[in-house]
Amino acid sequence: EAGVVQSPRYKIIEKKQPVAFWCNPISGHNTLYWYLQNLGQGPELLIRYENEEAVDDSQLPKDRFSAERLKGVDSTLKIQPAELGDSAVYLCASSRAGYNEQFFGPGTRLTVL
Amino acid sequence: RKEVEQDPGPFNVPEGATVAFNCTYSNSASQSFFWYRQDCRKEPKLLMSVYSSGNEDGRFTAQLNRASQYISLLIRDSKLSDSATYLCVVNTGGFKTIFGAGTRLFVKA
C-alpha cells in the first residue's frame, strides 16, 4: 500500500512570492490533515478535511493561506504571499474514517528568503 | 499554558538503560492518547496508543493517569535505534488532535 505522497519535498522562495504544496493521501482515507512543524516543535494543525469538507480550519491563517480538497482525494495548500516566518515543514497526514491513527507524508520543507 | 506539555530533554542514556517520559495535558475531556516517534528530518509515525489500563509492546510501556492528567512512556533496555524524538499526542474529541513539542532521546553505545 502506498503511503501519503507530498510534493515538492523542498521549496525555496523569496518573500511575497506564492507557493503551493500538494498531497495525495492513502487510498481510502477519508480524513486529511495539513500540519505545520517548526524546528523543535510538534506538528500544529492547520486544517482537517472529512472527504471534501473542511471541518476544522480554525488555525489556518486565512489572510494568506488557503486549501482545497476537490473530489475528496488530493489536496493543495497555498500560501500567498509568503512571509519569512512561514519557513517550516508542512506535513500532510491521512486517516481512515473513525480511526485515530494518522499516517504522515514526508513533508515539504519550505524556506522563505 | 500549553494544552500538551512535555519535557523537551534531551535525555542522554547508555544502551541498556531504562528511560521514562512524561506528558501532561490540560483538557480533562481529552478522550484518546498516543505516542508518536519522529526520527531526525523524517515524518512522525505512531508508536503506540495509550489505554486507561496501560499497555505494553515489547520494551515499551505506556500508562495513562486521568486523575492527574498525564501519560507516560517507559522504554526498557534502550537500543541505539531508539534515538529519536517522542511526541505525546492527545485527542480532545471530534478528532481534534494536539501534539506536544516532543522529547528528544539519545541512546549512546
HADDOCK unambig.tbl for C-alpha pairs under 7 A between the chains (distance, minus, plus):
assign (segid A and resid 40 and name CA) (segid B and resid 101 and name CA) 6.76 0.50 0.50
assign (segid A and resid 41 and name CA) (segid B and resid 101 and name CA) 4.32 0.50 0.50
assign (segid A and resid 41 and name CA) (segid B and resid 102 and name CA) 6.71 0.50 0.50
assign (segid A and resid 42 and name CA) (segid B and resid 99 and name CA) 5.50 0.50 0.50
assign (segid A and resid 42 and name CA) (segid B and resid 100 and name CA) 5.48 0.50 0.50
assign (segid A and resid 42 and name CA) (segid B and resid 101 and name CA) 4.13 0.50 0.50
assign (segid A and resid 42 and name CA) (segid B and resid 102 and name CA) 6.09 0.50 0.50
assign (segid A and resid 43 and name CA) (segid B and resid 99 and name CA) 6.09 0.50 0.50
assign (segid A and resid 44 and name CA) (segid B and resid 99 and name CA) 6.96 0.50 0.50
assign (segid A and resid 101 and name CA) (segid B and resid 46 and name CA) 6.93 0.50 0.50
assign (segid A and resid 103 and name CA) (segid B and resid 45 and name CA) 6.83 0.50 0.50
assign (segid A and resid 104 and name CA) (segid B and resid 43 and name CA) 6.04 0.50 0.50
assign (segid A and resid 104 and name CA) (segid B and resid 44 and name CA) 6.46 0.50 0.50
assign (segid A and resid 105 and name CA) (segid B and resid 43 and name CA) 6.48 0.50 0.50
assign (segid A and resid 106 and name CA) (segid B and resid 42 and name CA) 6.29 0.50 0.50
assign (segid A and resid 106 and name CA) (segid B and resid 43 and name CA) 5.30 0.50 0.50
assign (segid A and resid 107 and name CA) (segid B and resid 43 and name CA) 6.92 0.50 0.50
